[in-house]
Amino acid sequence: MTTGRASVLAALFLGALALRPQLVGIGPLFPEVQRDLATSHAVVGLLGTIPVLCMGLFAPPAAYLMGWIGSRAAVAGCLGLIALFGTARALAPGAALVIALTVPVGIGMGVAGALLPVAVKERFSDRPAFATGVYTSGIQLGSALSAAAAVPLAGIAGGWRGPLLVFSAVTGGLVAAWLGLTRRQGRERGSARRPLKLPWGSGVAWLLALLFGLMGVVYYGINSWLPDSYVERGWSEGSAGALLAVLNTAGLPASLLVPWLADRRGSRRTYLVVLAALLAVSLAALVLIPAGSYAWAALVGFAIGALFPLVLTLPLDVGRNAAEVGAIAGLMLGAGYVLAALAPFALGAARDATGSFTTSLWTIVGAALVLLVVALPLTAERLRPRTEAGFLD
């Protein structure tokens, strides 16, 4: 691998570290946030719903931003947005302002996340699953570290706002790292040509969107409410946060190992179906057999950690070039994140309505089972570039 490609991989990894701490790291703090802001589970769930919804709504325009100012400046601007408004949110008084300032944090996450698959297609078309696994491992590591550190940092800082300030400061440092590692691309701009419109009529693209959305329902539902559900079972907030840290840490090796294998042997569908089945079974075990919670959480994390880069690789399989990949990824991420955004709020509302997290957790299990069904039609014939004109026009 050339020095330039290695620098880009390092930049993708480090930039991705900033894309989840403001979302995943606040999950273990939900009980404290709820008490401090004197609000309901559903309202606190908006802190998980809003960023994911923004990821969906602002993923499609990412290609236009990239064409205007180039990927280097676009990603740096997104990371800066997360750092700036993450700081403002941590200092904001009152629930309404905290929730409002979550919107620009989510915009930064959404636009940056949509730019990364295009960068992979442009520079790593020979090993797309591996390169995708590198930056998704950054997302996983950022998630794991923030989940593990959130409660201890809150104890040191005397409240839930301290961890968010730390996450924002680290993100500011990652902006500098991104700019330094990509400095050789400083004068590059994206294509001035208008990006292809989204493939609204493509059945395959909608299958990918549904697959990604269901995966998001599981991931963001678990990250938002698994700690709180175990606090409800009598666990301490620290132990419940550690459970989430185990889940996200277990995804790290999977996010590199499974995509590496998927580039070399077997079909995408085989990996997707096996991992979806493992996810459903281990989620059910989390509900039914809490004595083995750390083991089940590790299996859930492994399955999600492997599924995430594999699903993000699918637009690279279907698209013929970077523009088509951007269009397919825009629809997949846009529609998928909008679906996933329902999870934190809806599952919190279900907890308010029923008085326990049992219904919420079984809903997540159900989403994993539907994910398994949706993966079945994704044969090798469907997951290939289309050659006929007008596919994405």
ABEGO torsion letter per residue (X at the ends): XBAAAAAAAAAAAAAAAAAAAAAAAAAAAAAAAAAAAGBBAAAAAAAAAAAAAAAAAAAAAAAAAAAAAEAAAAAAAAAAAAAAAAAAAAABBEAAAAAAAAAAAAAAAAAAAAAAAAAAAAAAAABAAAAAAAAAAAAAAAAAAAAAAAAAAAAAAGEAAAAAAAAAAAAAAAAAAAAAAAAAAAABBBBABBBBBBBAABAAAAAAAAAAAAAAAAAAAAAAAAAAAAAAAGBBAAAAAAAAAAAAAAAAAAAAAAAAAAAABEBAAAAAAAAAAAAAAAAAAAAABAAAAAAAAAAAAAAAAAAAAAAAAAAAAABABAAAAAAAAAAAAAAAAAAAAAAAAAAAAAAAAAGBAAAAAAAAAAAAAAAAAAAAABBAAABBBBABBGAAX
